[in-house]
């Protein structure tokens, strides 16, 4: 498995992972109408814009055959006013590639990028019913805040985790 910085040609592959992983990860969490309305085309446009942004750092997990099976990105959300901190804004893997250590490789790459940006602390937001929250807990993130969000017309719990010292993730 190869982890590398994303480029413009990766937008379609990232969009496919984004849509497919949302449909498996968020099934029975967010309304089916929202999941059914996800579009590869719209997500491709979104990721083309995200790849072009200078303040967004995006990495892909790619098989030996060149298939993108996961991605992760980081930066600093506008709402994040904490000095020397950033945000893990997404990390997704196709369901059949989960549990194989790829998420750990993507997380490590994000931590290295955050360190290069001078971030000491990193935040990540995850839906309360999303089992991947345990992934973040396993790697030392601590729950610091809970909120409510509306997705597809449903009110859902949002958990905000923090790595107070991201260097501990690499240990």
C-alpha positions in Angstrom: 0.0 0.0 0.0 1.3 3.4 -1.0 0.4 6.6 0.9 1.1 9.7 -1.2 0.1 13.4 -1.6 -3.0 13.7 -3.8 -2.9 15.4 -7.2 -5.5 16.8 -9.5 -5.9 13.5 -11.4 -7.0 11.7 -8.1 -10.3 13.7 -7.7 -12.4 11.0 -9.3 -10.9 8.2 -7.2 -11.2 10.2 -4.0 -14.8 11.0 -4.8 -15.6 7.3 -5.3 -14.1 6.4 -2.0 -15.9 9.3 -0.3 -19.4 8.3 -1.7 -18.9 4.5 -1.2 -17.5 4.8 2.3 -20.2 7.3 3.4 -22.8 4.7 2.2 -21.3 1.9 4.2 -20.1 3.9 7.3 -23.2 6.0 7.8 -25.9 3.5 6.9 -28.4 3.5 9.7 -26.8 6.7 11.1 -27.8 9.4 8.6 -31.0 9.3 6.6 -31.0 7.0 3.5 -32.3 9.8 1.4 -29.0 11.7 2.0 -26.9 8.7 1.3 -28.9 7.9 -1.9 -28.4 11.5 -3.1 -24.6 11.4 -2.9 -23.1 11.8 -6.4 -19.7 10.8 -7.7 -19.8 13.8 -10.0 -20.6 16.4 -7.3 -18.0 14.8 -5.0 -15.4 14.9 -7.8 -16.0 18.6 -8.2 -15.7 19.1 -4.4 -12.4 17.2 -4.4 -11.0 19.1 -7.4 -11.6 22.3 -5.4 -10.1 20.8 -2.2 -7.0 19.6 -4.1 -6.5 23.0 -5.5 -6.7 24.7 -2.1 -3.3 25.7 -0.7 -4.5 25.3 2.9 -5.7 21.8 2.5 -3.3 18.8 2.7 -4.7 15.7 1.1 -3.2 12.2 1.0 -4.4 9.0 -0.7 -3.9 5.3 0.0 -3.3 3.5 -3.3 -2.9 -0.2 -4.1 0.0 -1.5 -6.1 -2.3 -1.4 -9.2 -2.9 2.3 -8.7 -6.5 2.1 -7.3 -7.3 4.7 -4.6 -8.9 2.9 -1.6 -8.7 5.6 1.0 -7.8 9.2 1.7 -7.3 11.7 4.5 -6.9 15.4 4.7 -6.1 18.1 7.2 -5.8 21.8 7.6 -7.3 24.4 9.9 -11.0 24.9 10.0 -12.1 28.5 10.1 -13.9 27.8 13.3 -10.7 26.6 15.0 -9.3 29.5 16.9 -6.9 27.5 19.1 -3.3 28.6 18.6 -0.8 26.0 17.1 -3.6 23.6 16.3 -5.1 22.0 13.2 -7.9 19.7 12.2 -8.0 16.2 10.7 -10.9 17.0 8.4 -11.5 13.5 6.9 -10.2 10.0 6.8 -12.1 7.4 4.7 -11.4 3.9 3.5 -13.4 1.6 1.3 -15.1 -0.9 3.6 -13.1 -3.9 2.2 -9.8 -2.2 3.1 -10.7 -1.3 6.7 -9.0 -3.1 9.5 -5.8 -3.7 7.5 -3.6 -0.9 9.0 -4.2 1.6 6.1 -6.1 4.0 8.4 -3.0 4.0 10.7 -0.7 4.8 7.8 -3.0 7.7 6.7 -3.2 9.0 10.2 0.6 8.9 10.5 0.9 10.9 7.3 -1.6 13.5 8.6 0.3 13.8 11.9 3.6 14.3 10.0 1.9 17.0 7.9 0.5 18.7 11.0 3.9 18.7 12.6 5.4 20.3 9.5 2.7 23.0 9.8 3.8 23.7 13.4 0.6 22.3 14.9 1.0 20.8 18.4 -2.7 19.9 18.8 -5.1 18.3 16.4 -8.9 18.1 16.5 -11.2 15.6 14.7 -15.0 15.6 14.5 -16.9 12.3 14.3 -20.6 11.4 14.5 -21.4 9.8 17.8 -22.8 6.6 16.2 -19.8 6.2 13.9 -17.8 3.2 15.1 -14.5 4.8 13.8 -14.5 7.1 16.8 -12.9 4.1 18.6 -10.0 4.3 16.0 -9.3 7.9 17.2 -9.6 6.9 20.9 -7.2 3.9 20.2 -4.6 6.4 18.9 -4.9 8.6 22.0 -7.5 11.3 21.0 -9.6 12.4 23.9 -13.2 13.6 23.8 -13.3 17.3 24.5 -16.8 18.4 23.4 -20.2 17.2 22.1 -22.5 19.1 19.9 -25.7 18.5 17.8 -25.7 18.7 14.0 -28.4 18.4 11.4 -27.6 16.0 8.5 -30.2 15.2 5.9 -32.9 16.6 8.3 -31.8 14.4 11.2 -30.3 15.7 14.4 -27.2 13.7 15.3 -24.6 13.8 18.0 -21.2 15.2 17.0 -18.1 14.3 19.0 -15.0 16.5 19.0 -11.8 14.8 19.9 -8.4 16.2 20.4 -4.8 15.0 20.4 -3.2 17.5 22.9 0.2 16.4 21.8 0.3 14.9 18.3 3.8 13.6 18.7 2.3 10.9 20.9 0.4 9.4 17.9 3.7 8.5 16.3 5.1 6.8 19.4 
